[in-house]
Amino acid sequence: MINVTKLGGKFFRREIIKNFVNIFLQKETNDKTFFVVSAMEGITRLLHLLVDAKTGKVEEGFITLIITLCLDEFHRIHLKLIYKLFNNDELNKVLFGFDKIFIDLKKTLEDYKNGDNEESFHANVVKFGELVSSYILFEYLDYAGVDCQLFDARDYVVSNNDYKNGKVLEIKSFKNLFQKSKVLLTQGFISRNTKGEDTLLGLDGSDTSASEFAIAFKNEGEEVSLTFAKDVRGFFKEDPNKNPNAEISKQMHLIDYLGLSSHPIRKDAVKMAFENGISVSMKYFIDLEESDSHIVI
């Protein structure tokens, strides 16, 4: 069995990560685990603002200020998490790795020139959210004693030429990576097109990535489970923004889920999984003792 688990942006808090990893370490299983991670909460928004500033979509007098503030906030948010998770020699190692990624982000911004393809530039900047979060989680798993392997999703996920809302054309086989470790970790949301250019899979594209990876395993003859770790206890039968007292269900039929006004898991990601014979569960990572929620036929 390969357990595919997607970890969303709100997962990246010290207490949640530590509790999740401690419980993971206590499990005795021969199953393989495949983690797909999003950017930390709020980071994608910061990166979008950086792109807008560099491409002249904000008032000229504010461009330098916005770029400086966004980069500082990107740096601060990730450093805060790193300092909470690591100490001593491990801390220095992780800081060094993070600084390398951060320098690459700044260079990507500096290299942009008027006339460059703005949508390609957008993908090249926004990808850094997933690259950093996956790096930090990988280092923490290693620090906690989990034998884990990190790989770059862009080496395996091939999309069409839409830089911001790409469609997956192919998932290259990476099953052999499990020969080195029973736990694999990669980024959601990011991919490359057939020209080798970086692309993104649209809003909540990490959900799409998780489903695509699960389907790829299923197509290679593996038994697969697919879980989306979210910060909600179940499926709201009404939009909770309109009705704060909306009823929550721990189990929902697919047709009812698709008909909801809001979806904690990207709708097409769920539909795609079921069309390929893969059931979908949702884990409430705020309280891991709670039972999972399920979408059923």
C-alpha positions in Angstrom: 0.0 0.0 0.0 1.2 3.5 -0.8 -0.4 6.2 1.3 -0.5 9.5 -0.6 -1.0 12.4 1.8 -1.3 16.1 0.8 -0.3 18.6 3.5 -1.8 22.1 3.1 -0.3 25.5 3.9 -1.9 25.7 7.4 -0.1 22.5 8.4 3.2 24.4 8.7 3.1 25.3 12.4 5.5 24.0 14.9 3.0 22.2 17.2 1.2 20.6 14.3 4.3 19.4 12.5 5.8 18.0 15.7 2.6 16.2 16.7 2.1 14.8 13.2 5.6 13.5 12.9 5.5 12.0 16.5 2.3 10.1 15.6 3.8 9.0 12.3 6.9 7.6 14.1 4.7 5.6 16.4 3.0 3.8 13.6 4.3 0.3 12.8 3.5 -0.5 9.2 5.0 -1.9 6.1 3.1 0.6 4.0 4.9 3.3 1.9 4.2 7.0 2.5 4.2 9.7 -0.1 3.8 13.4 1.1 2.8 16.2 -1.2 3.2 19.7 0.3 1.9 23.2 -0.4 3.5 26.5 0.4 3.1 27.9 3.9 -0.1 29.8 4.5 0.2 33.3 3.1 3.4 32.7 1.1 1.8 32.3 -2.3 0.0 35.7 -1.8 3.3 37.4 -1.0 4.9 35.9 -4.1 2.0 37.0 -6.3 2.6 40.6 -4.9 6.3 40.3 -5.8 5.4 39.4 -9.3 2.9 42.3 -9.6 5.5 44.7 -8.3 8.2 43.5 -10.8 5.9 43.6 -13.7 4.6 47.1 -13.1 1.1 46.2 -11.8 1.5 48.5 -8.7 2.1 52.3 -8.6 5.7 53.0 -9.6 6.6 54.9 -6.4 5.8 51.8 -4.3 7.6 49.1 -6.4 10.9 49.1 -4.4 9.1 49.3 -1.1 6.7 46.4 -1.9 9.5 44.2 -3.2 11.6 44.8 0.0 8.7 44.3 2.3 7.6 41.0 0.6 11.1 39.6 0.5 11.6 40.5 4.2 8.3 38.9 5.2 9.0 35.7 3.1 12.3 35.5 4.9 10.9 36.2 8.4 8.0 33.7 8.2 10.2 30.8 7.2 13.0 31.7 9.6 10.5 31.8 12.4 9.4 28.2 11.7 12.9 27.0 11.2 14.0 28.4 14.6 11.1 26.8 16.3 11.7 23.4 14.8 15.5 23.0 14.9 18.4 23.8 17.2 22.2 23.5 17.4 24.2 22.1 14.4 20.9 21.1 12.6 19.7 24.6 12.8 22.8 26.0 11.0 22.5 23.3 8.3 18.8 24.2 7.7 19.5 27.9 7.7 22.2 27.4 5.1 19.9 25.4 2.8 17.1 28.0 3.2 19.5 30.9 2.4 20.5 29.1 -0.9 16.8 28.9 -1.9 16.2 32.5 -0.8 19.2 33.8 -2.9 17.7 31.9 -5.9 14.4 33.7 -5.4 16.1 37.1 -5.2 18.2 36.3 -8.4 15.0 35.3 -10.2 13.5 38.7 -9.4 16.7 40.6 -10.3 17.0 38.8 -13.7 13.5 39.9 -14.8 13.5 42.5 -17.6 10.7 44.4 -19.3 9.5 42.4 -22.2 10.1 39.0 -20.6 7.2 36.6 -20.6 5.2 37.7 -17.5 3.3 34.4 -17.1 6.6 32.4 -17.2 8.1 34.8 -14.7 5.0 34.4 -12.5 5.6 30.6 -12.4 9.3 31.0 -11.8 8.6 33.2 -8.7 5.6 31.5 -7.2 7.2 28.0 -7.2 9.5 29.1 -4.4 6.7 28.7 -1.8 6.5 25.0 -2.4 10.3 24.6 -2.7 10.9 26.1 0.7 8.1 24.4 2.6 9.1 20.9 1.2 12.7 21.6 2.1 11.9 22.5 5.7 9.6 19.5 6.2 12.1 17.2 4.7 14.8 18.4 7.0 12.5 18.1 10.0 11.6 14.5 9.1 15.2 13.7 8.9 15.9 15.5 12.1 13.2 13.4 13.8 14.6 10.2 12.6 12.4 9.5 9.6 14.2 7.9 6.7 12.8 10.2 4.0 13.8 11.2 0.4 12.9 14.6 -1.1 12.6 14.9 -4.8 11.7 17.8 -7.1 8.2 17.4 -8.6 9.2 19.3 -11.7 11.4 16.5 -12.7 8.4 14.1 -12.9 5.3 16.2 -13.5 4.9 17.3 -17.2 2.2 19.9 -18.0 1.0 21.7 -21.0 2.3 25.2 -21.9 -0.1 27.1 -19.6 2.3 28.7 -17.1 -0.3 29.6 -14.4 -3.1 27.0 -14.8 -1.3 24.0 -16.3 -2.9 20.7 -17.1 -0.9 17.5 -16.3 0.1 15.6 -19.4 2.3 12.9 -17.8 3.7 11.7 -14.5 7.0 10.1 -15.1 7.6 7.0 -13.2 9.4 7.5 -9.8 8.3 4.3 -8.1 12.0 3.2 -8.0 12.7 6.0 -5.5 11.0 3.8 -2.9 13.9 1.4 -3.2 15.9 3.9 -1.2 13.3 4.9 1.4 9.7 4.0 2.4 8.9 7.7 2.7 9.0 10.1 -0.2 8.2 13.9 -0.1 7.7 16.3 -2.9 6.0 19.6 -3.8 2.5 20.0 -5.1 1.4 22.7 -7.5 4.6 22.9 -9.6 5.6 21.2 -12.8 7.4 21.7 -16.1 6.1 21.8 -19.6 7.4 19.8 -22.5 10.0 22.6 -23.2 11.4 22.2 -19.7 9.9 25.5 -18.5 8.5 25.8 -15.0 4.7 25.9 -14.8 2.0 25.9 -12.1 -1.2 23.9 -11.8 -3.6 26.7 -10.8 -5.4 27.6 -7.5 -5.1 24.7 -5.0 -3.0 22.9 -7.5 -1.3 20.8 -4.8 -4.6 19.0 -4.5 -4.4 18.2 -8.2 -0.8 17.0 -7.8 -1.8 14.6 -5.0 -4.5 13.1 -7.1 -2.3 12.8 -10.2 0.5 11.1 -8.1 -2.0 8.7 -6.6 -3.4 7.8 -10.1 0.2 7.3 -11.4 0.8 4.8 -8.6 -2.5 3.0 -9.3 -1.7 2.8 -13.0 1.6 1.1 -12.1 -0.4 -1.6 -10.3 0.0 -0.3 -6.7 -2.7 -0.3 -4.0 -3.2 3.4 -3.1 -4.9 5.5 -0.4 -5.4 9.3 -0.9 -5.7 11.6 2.1 -5.9 15.4 2.2 -4.8 16.9 5.5 -6.9 20.0 6.1 -7.8 22.3 9.0 -11.5 21.4 8.9 -13.3 18.7 10.9 -15.4 17.5 8.0 -17.5 18.6 5.1 -19.7 21.6 5.6 -23.2 21.1 4.1 -23.5 24.8 3.6 -21.0 27.6 3.0 -19.6 28.3 6.6 -18.9 31.9 5.5 -22.6 32.5 5.0 -23.8 30.2 7.8 -21.3 29.9 10.8 -23.5 27.2 12.2 -23.4 25.1 9.1 -23.8 21.3 9.8 -20.6 19.2 9.3 -20.6 15.7 8.0 -17.9 13.1 8.4 -19.1 11.2 5.3 -20.4 12.6 2.1 -21.4 11.1 -1.2 -19.4 12.2 -4.2 -22.4 13.8 -6.0 -23.2 15.8 -2.9 -19.6 16.9 -2.4 -19.4 18.1 -6.0 -22.6 20.1 -5.5 -21.3 22.0 -2.5 -20.8 25.8 -2.8 -17.3 25.5 -1.2 -14.8 22.6 -1.3 -12.0 22.0 1.2 -10.4 19.7 -1.4 -10.3 21.0 -5.0 -13.3 19.6 -6.7 -11.7 18.3 -9.9 -9.0 16.6 -7.8 -11.6 14.6 -6.0 -13.5 13.8 -9.2 -10.3 12.7 -10.9 -9.4 10.3 -8.1 -12.8 8.6 -8.1 -12.8 8.3 -11.9 -9.6 6.2 -11.4 -11.0 4.0 -8.6 -9.3 5.9 -5.7 -11.3 6.8 -2.6 -10.7 10.1 -0.9 -10.3 10.8 2.8 -9.7 14.1 4.7 -7.7 14.3 7.9 -8.2 17.1 10.5 -4.6 17.9 11.3 -5.5 20.2 14.2 -6.6 17.2 16.2 -5.1 14.0 14.8 -7.1 11.9 17.3 -10.3 12.7 15.4 -11.5 10.2 12.9 -11.0 11.0 9.2 -13.8 12.2 7.0 -14.6 10.3 3.8 -16.1 10.9 0.4 -17.9 7.9 -0.8 -19.8 6.8 -4.0 
